[in-house]
Amino acid sequence: MDLAALRTAHPDHWMMASAIRALTLDAVAAANSGHSGMPMGMADVATVLFTNHLNFDPAAPHWPDRDRFILSAGHGSMLLYALLHLTGYEDFPIQQIRDFRQWGARTAGHPEYGHGRGIEVTTGPLGQGIANSVGFAIAEEIQRATWGDKIVNHHTYVMAGDGCLMEGISQEAIGLAGMQELSHLIVFFDDNDITIDGRVSIADRTDQVARFAASGWHVQAIDGHDPEAIDAAIVAAKADPRPSMIACKTHIALGHAAQDTSKGHGALTDAAQMQAAKDAYGWTAGPFDVPTEIKAQWEATATRGKAAHAAWAERFAKLSANKQAEFQRAYDLDAPKKLSATIRAFKKQASEAGKSVATRKSSENVLEVINPIMPETIGGSADLTGSNNTKTADMGTFTPDARTGRYIHYGIREHGMAAAMNGMVLHGGARPYGGTFMCFTDYARGAMRLSALMRVPVVYVMTHDSIGLGEDGPTHQPVEHLSMLRATPNTHVFRPADSVETAEAWELALTSTETPSVLALSRQNLPTVRTTHTNRNLTAQGGYVLAEAEGKRQVILIATGSEVELALAARDALQADGIGTRVVSMPCMELFMQQDEATRRKVLPAGPVRVAVEAGVRQSWDMILMGERGSAKKSAFVGMDGFGASAPAEVLYEKFGITAAKVAEAAKALL
Amino acid sequence: MDLAALRTAHPDHWMMASAIRALTLDAVAAANSGHSGMPMGMADVATVLFTNHLNFDPAAPHWPDRDRFILSAGHGSMLLYALLHLTGYEDFPIQQIRDFRQWGARTAGHPEYGHGRGIEVTTGPLGQGIANSVGFAIAEEIQRATWGDKIVNHHTYVMAGDGCLMEGISQEAIGLAGMQELSHLIVFFDDNDITIDGRVSIADRTDQVARFAASGWHVQAIDGHDPEAIDAAIVAAKADPRPSMIACKTHIALGHAAQDTSKGHGALTDAAQMQAAKDAYGWTAGPFDVPTEIKAQWEATATRGKAAHAAWAERFAKLSANKQAEFQRAYDLDAPKKLSATIRAFKKQASEAGKSVATRKSSENVLEVINPIMPETIGGSADLTGSNNTKTADMGTFTPDARTGRYIHYGIREHGMAAAMNGMVLHGGARPYGGTFMCFTDYARGAMRLSALMRVPVVYVMTHDSIGLGEDGPTHQPVEHLSMLRATPNTHVFRPADSVETAEAWELALTSTETPSVLALSRQNLPTVRTTHTNRNLTAQGGYVLAEAEGKRQVILIATGSEVELALAARDALQADGIGTRVVSMPCMELFMQQDEATRRKVLPAGPVRVAVEAGVRQSWDMILMGERGSAKKSAFVGMDGFGASAPAEVLYEKFGITAAKVAEAAKALL
């Protein structure tokens, strides 16, 4: 590359882009780790985007109608941090750049949502950002259709690299976005032909432009270092009614000795080489120093966005106070006031009706009363709508022709669905829930972990939650998944036993502001076990006494979901033998463990023997069974110790020994 | 569709295909569950494939040079079972078809590897089969290059549906296969435009033919009910040097009232509609009855394969006895005799050298001595070769121009890598291992679970196994993953503490015949803790006494991997205070729990207090800490209770309180 020619052709642009490159080199060198090459390669695209297009206001990082900028190639985090610093975000003074990758800094190795205002999303696990962006764009489409384009009308810009596009999740995102004609989604592909192991061609020869085109995208291929070409491509992308992909041919680590090599992907810390690169840029300022006039030019890129923000604020102020409050409520993740009463009424009706219902159907019944009062919900399923029971009567389907529809047919794309839901929450104004079979949490794990890490309250509706699904067999029968999810920090795993607990779980999931929820729901019918109505949400305690022992309390049976009925039947048998038996329903272990010790002891006193029953593996039960200090000496677990099998559900329960008789037997053996 | 015309045009073909359709209808109706439509739609393709092309021998289901038939759309399992029955596989008499989806039957809801000979792979979780097939085809290419095409020369045929192709993993498979020019891989796309939720277009408008072409595949689009077109397409696919995709336009549930509808995807059990469909086929035999002449025609499809098998056997017999034994050894998953001595020598050298080495580097060092004596190993990494330390000096890279290379650059495709590795083991003659960062087990989970379920001994080399990776931050720092993997049945999770344990773990992983292994390896250097050489593989016991208490044994410290050195330092501190302290290294919890009770008690006697230290969540440790019956009353855990952070590793250990001082402190608090 002839850097001098580039500099001469667009001197202001060049020095602004050089500021990104210089800060990147300085920060990575100071940290002695990180990724220099990506920011250096994509600095031109970023500079044009911020200068000519992106509507943002550093003084109001959460302005709802801002354009979103998503760095899917999260290892290039210094690109984002440099931009946030240069444009004047309060959370990113130069000290943050100096503290790149250090304890307590907002400038973590990969962008971490919540660490500083201006970071729209946590990225780093490749492919997530581009899949999140589909959720951002869907949320924008729905809100634009709902509120009108005077209130909501912005773009989602994404930078993705070869890594993002090789990850399978990208295909799920591309396919969904193409079908949905998400016209406000614009993806820059950092086409630098380099990955960690070498040239891209050692692992992939995909024509990415043709691939995106095959899924209905508007596609362009440009020189990623030519400011005019970049600008023209963005203009064309905005004008096209399809989602747009701009393949930007770039040089990784532009201007450095490691340019166009795998080495350039990593941390470039050699002082002489850094100096040579800066010399090539014509960058004479010292480390972490940005000349005042260049900083001023960068700060001026916000002018357009500040004006747009002010104009938007005027338009927003013209909405009725009620409408403003309703708009804000959804962005604040506040549940509507009516929710609590609605849930209580549902519970009362369900406990009185006392029907036998699969909890997946109970969940649908709850959603039928919730969705009409929570317009911010966005439902969906990974092609199992009728099985997950996720669609309610009031919900139109979201399609290119029906933008106020709130139900998404995600297709057979669990990972893409989960990531899109993360994007919707992060966009704001949306509360997504999505369904698949519990076993396919395996496919969605990459994004589910990020819900927990980013603290976004996505709701995962995971039906067919055990061998109770029957004939589909072990590939479809979760056994380790409850433990896996319980092992994950900041995740609430609800396994309700009946319609009442299902309603309680939904209330907790929809009032959560920082924790994702997993609802593990049965395929098979379950009797109502909460036949006495309580206004109080007992599931909020995590575990509670469902049936008290008669006579001396010798046994405590603990169960979740479909096994609560087995525990109750075992209690009947034990009580018939004169053995006082309490049944504890434990719909959410995490919430139970958050209770104070007195509450936990009240539910699980130290004396009686304990038997837990759950059609899954034991691992997550050890703490409950043995007590935090091994307080309960005698305990047993009735559940699975291997994979399931294909047969009718009742046969499987019998063959795997998960029955009331086995539970009673286990308790007696301990006495 | 004009079924009569189809029947008239190719009467023999038609009745053979009708046998598949009739058996499918009968079996699904008897089970009252399952998927009728897919087998009915793809029966013509299957019939042509088996009649004119597939080389198979029902009398020798494991004949190494057979063509492989992979039903990626595993819900259509009755297609496979019908084929195995009709062609005369001993494990699939008509009773198995009658027992479809019943307890103990070989005919599970989805094809389960190991349930009956003739099932090449477990499918059902969508997209897995097509990704497995890439591994089958790679194994075939390597072996063909190694042994010559007289010994290895066969095709891998795959049937994949819209679900398989919407799953992201399919893109990983398509990209890798295209780049690698896997000419013996032929995929039939069941292009029926129907998914469970409706027409495909409600979720996807991808031009699949263009998509495959974009990744370098040979592509064709045909009428999937025209036997001549099917045959011609297979002939063309075999002739092309690229992997081949044949889009077969089909009608789901052909000839049934539910044809071309989502209903047709599921269980078609209405007796009158079934009869009407059979009438339309001209099928007059009773349920589960296949007229003798049609059965004979089906059995005759094996003639070509039987002859090929006989000819192959003659050629194979001409190999030297040594070569024959070596070929068979790899297919039997027998480790070479030299392995044990090689590992012992490595251990002796490592314990004497006593160096400080990251276990990822130790792993590379072990592989350097193993790979030369185990030509069946196939290494690789998901674009982290230099970080995972998975490539050894003797291993050439597998490319279209170097087919004896045994190292695969999988690209940034963890899920596709894991599934391809499953395919390699299932193909036979291969022992794959593949690396990525431990945290990205999340991406590979779908296939890792299937390694466990199928009982295939894939080795997952998961480096950067804790906050010890430092600056990359919480997106890259596993905390729950050790517990998640330990919760998974039939999975060995090894977390070695030094070079010696790493060698022992590799020995166990490479001699395993039925259990996949995960090697959790450190980024950071670890001191050698096994400084005294033992021939015995102590890791095989799962946990063992690494350092005995001096004086009265009051404390047992238990640790894995990088935290063993902390436990030893804590022991020094405690012993200095006169507190007798044992250190137990626990490199594989699963193997420890498989020991008899006496052994476990010897390692973890009931008396002393127990403190476990691991830089992950506590969940999987409860059983070890509290004893199976709560035998150890006093215990503590030093580890993580949330996500990590971005900072240098030593800062993180300090800030999260995972230090020798904290371990000693925890022990003292219990005394």
Interface residues (C-beta under 8 A of the other chain):
Chain A: A31 S33 G34 G74 R101 Q102 W103 G104 A105 A108 G109 H110 E112 T122 T123 G124 P125 L126 G127 D162 G163 M166 E167 G168 I169 S170 Q171 E172 G175 L176 G178 M179 T195 I196 D197 G198 S201 I202 A203 D204 R205 T206 D207 Q208 A210 R211 A213 A214 S215 G216 S381 D383 L384 T385 G386 S387 T397 T399 H409 Y410 G411 I412 R413 H415 G416 C439 F440 D442 Y443 R445 G446 R449 L450 A452 L453 G470 E471 D472 G473 P474 T475 H476 V479 E480 S483 M484 R486 A487 T488 P489 N490 V617 R618 Q619 S620 D622 M623 M626 G627 R629 G630 S631 A632 K633 K634 S635 D641 G642 F643 A645 S646 A647 P648 V651 L652 K655
Chain B: A31 S33 G34 G74 R101 Q102 W103 G104 A105 A108 G109 H110 E112 T122 T123 G124 P125 L126 G127 D162 G163 M166 E167 G168 I169 S170 Q171 E172 G175 L176 G178 M179 T195 I196 D197 G198 S201 I202 A203 D204 R205 T206 D207 Q208 A210 R211 A213 A214 S215 G216 S381 D383 L384 T385 G386 S387 T397 T399 H409 Y410 G411 I412 R413 H415 G416 C439 F440 D442 Y443 R445 G446 R449 L450 A452 L453 G470 E471 D472 G473 P474 T475 H476 V479 E480 S483 M484 R486 A487 T488 P489 N490 V617 R618 Q619 S620 D622 M623 M626 G627 R629 G630 S631 A632 K633 K634 S635 D641 G642 F643 A645 S646 A647 P648 V651 L652 K655
